Amino acid sequence: MGPVPQSVGQSVASVESVSRSVESVESVAQSVEAADHSVEAVDHSVEAVSSMLEAVFQSVEAVDHSVEAVDHSVEAVDHSVEAVSPMLEAVFHRWSRCLNRWITWWIIR
């Protein structure tokens, strides 16, 4: 066989260049696919965080309602103490007078 014509050598170089270009395109396609998976993962993470924040918001609302209920209960207890205080004071004074009379009677006896 004789020498290889120059056009055949250029054709081989062109085929090799196209082959490398195809490999580069395939690599880019794989990178795009990996990026797509990453975006999907981020989307799922955002959905999960959104759900957790919604649950936290509902918990805060529940705590707020509980605090309001406790506040109302404390107010009710405060009103009850205010109502009972004069009665207890009257009972204490009456008991104190009775005790003083008994002590006086005991001493005089």
VENTA-V248363 format. One record per residue. N is the residue number from 0. RES is the residue in three letters. PHI is phi as a letter, one per 20 degrees, with the letter a starting at -180 (999 if undefined). OMEGA is omega in radians with two decimals (999 if undefined). BURIAL is 1 if it has 16 or more other ideal C-beta (glycine too) atoms within 10 Angstrom, else 0. Layout:
# VENTA-V248363
n	res	phi	omega	burial
N	RES	PHI	OMEGA	BURIAL
N	RES	PHI	OMEGA	BURIAL
This chain:
# VENTA-V248363
n	res	phi	omega	burial
0	MET	999	-3.06	0
1	GLY	e	-3.14	0
2	PRO	f	-3.13	0
3	VAL	e	3.14	0
4	PRO	f	-3.10	0
5	GLN	f	-3.13	0
6	SER	f	3.10	0
7	VAL	f	3.11	0
8	GLY	f	3.11	0
9	GLN	f	3.11	0
10	SER	f	3.12	0
11	VAL	f	3.12	0
12	ALA	f	3.12	0
13	SER	f	3.12	0
14	VAL	f	3.11	0
15	GLU	f	3.12	0
16	SER	f	3.10	0
17	VAL	f	3.13	0
18	SER	f	3.10	0
19	ARG	f	3.11	0
20	SER	f	3.11	0
21	VAL	f	3.10	0
22	GLU	f	3.12	0
23	SER	f	3.12	0
24	VAL	f	3.10	0
25	GLU	f	3.11	0
26	SER	f	3.09	0
27	VAL	f	3.13	0
28	ALA	f	3.10	0
29	GLN	f	3.11	0
30	SER	f	3.11	0
31	VAL	f	3.12	0
32	GLU	f	3.10	0
33	ALA	f	3.11	0
34	ALA	f	3.11	0
35	ASP	f	3.09	0
36	HIS	f	3.12	0
37	SER	f	3.12	0
38	VAL	f	3.10	0
39	GLU	f	3.12	0
40	ALA	f	3.11	0
41	VAL	f	3.12	0
42	ASP	f	3.11	0
43	HIS	f	3.12	0
44	SER	f	3.12	0
45	VAL	f	3.10	0
46	GLU	f	3.14	0
47	ALA	f	3.13	0
48	VAL	f	3.11	0
49	SER	f	3.11	0
50	SER	f	3.13	0
51	MET	f	3.13	0
52	LEU	f	3.09	0
53	GLU	f	3.11	0
54	ALA	f	3.11	0
55	VAL	f	3.13	0
56	PHE	f	3.12	0
57	GLN	f	3.10	0
58	SER	f	3.12	0
59	VAL	f	3.08	0
60	GLU	f	3.13	0
61	ALA	f	3.11	0
62	VAL	f	3.12	0
63	ASP	f	3.10	0
64	HIS	f	3.12	0
65	SER	f	3.12	0
66	VAL	f	3.09	0
67	GLU	f	3.13	0
68	ALA	f	3.11	0
69	VAL	f	3.12	0
70	ASP	f	3.10	0
71	HIS	f	3.12	0
72	SER	f	3.12	0
73	VAL	f	3.09	0
74	GLU	f	3.13	0
75	ALA	f	3.11	0
76	VAL	f	3.13	0
77	ASP	g	3.10	0
78	HIS	f	3.11	0
79	SER	f	3.13	0
80	VAL	f	3.11	0
81	GLU	f	-3.14	0
82	ALA	f	-3.06	0
83	VAL	e	-3.07	0
84	SER	g	3.14	0
85	PRO	f	3.13	0
86	MET	f	3.12	0
87	LEU	f	3.10	0
88	GLU	f	3.11	0
89	ALA	f	3.12	0
90	VAL	f	-3.14	0
91	PHE	f	3.14	0
92	HIS	f	3.13	0
93	ARG	f	3.13	0
94	TRP	f	-3.14	0
95	SER	f	3.10	0
96	ARG	f	3.12	0
97	CYS	f	3.13	0
98	LEU	f	3.10	0
99	ASN	f	3.12	0
100	ARG	f	-3.12	0
101	TRP	f	3.12	0
102	ILE	f	3.11	0
103	THR	f	3.12	0
104	TRP	f	-3.11	0
105	TRP	f	-3.12	0
106	ILE	f	-3.11	0
107	ILE	f	-3.08	0
108	ARG	g	999	0
